[in-house]
């Protein structure tokens, strides 16, 4: 085969390889756009007024930021009879209707705000959003800590101990991964209701204290830990529980961070279960339930404050993921999850 033929063949192979790589990148970019589009709309709507959102006016990402009337503020500042009587000296010769109209116009002038300020201010003032965020922290941290206390010894036993029925137990763990939470929601609710635990933190935490996914993930990670390390710890006189918490736990930090992100994201964003068990106590609302405060009131849903609330709720998760991104990838890779 001549040199010219070899060169042409190599150029053809290189060209084909480039097209394949280009197609892969195009698919990945399209997937990223599809994933990021809801976040783009969420952030953009949090900057815009209700008229811009409902009218779909071409005002760009940040909106026109023209002054708008805060109707709730105007209603609260509307003059009553005492205000009209007190303002009679300011408007000599004017009727009560004229004085009321003038006072209303003054009140409305003091309630004009930029849409971005109105949306984020309303998100924190019309609903106890800080309380909801605190509830979310309490619930997610409690669930994660208890899940770790249960998952680590179970995963260690399935990965490093030899006992009769170990494979059957691990098969049961895999089977439990296939059961959706919605399938067991009704029995869980009935049981908690009979125990009088609904409308409490216990109802939000107890059903999720055992995570079969956490057991599976940690077991896969522990399988990569050399047995020599465990044998050395046993020769030093350490008990099995001491090995779990003093030897295996420090080595499992990447996997724990990966599991922590999965657990916190799942329960921070959970709307289904809190909506079922928290029905009467508004102070126990979690962040997703807080979005309902701006849904379908008499004037329609307040999409601007709703999207501002969603931005506030999502921001801690994004920051946490960016901080733990490298360890998260390490945990997924080392645990055998592909």
ABEGO torsion letter per residue (X at the ends): XBAAAAAAAAAAAAAAAAAAAAAAAAAAAAAAAAAAAAAAAAAAAAABBAAAAAAGBBAEAAEAGBBBBBAAAAAAABBBAAAAAAAAAABBGBBAAAAAAAAAAAAAAAABBBAAAAAAAAAAAABBAAAAAAAAAAAAAAAAAAAAAAAAAAAAAAAABBBBGAAAAAAAAAAAAABBAAAAAAAAAAAAAAAGABGBAAAAAAAAABBAAAAAAAAAAAAABBAAAAAAAAAAGBBAAAAAAAAAAAAAAAAAAAAAAAAAAAAAABAAAAAAABAABAAABBAAAAAAAABGBAAEBBAAAAAAAAAAAAAAAAAAAAAAAAAAAAAAAAAGBX
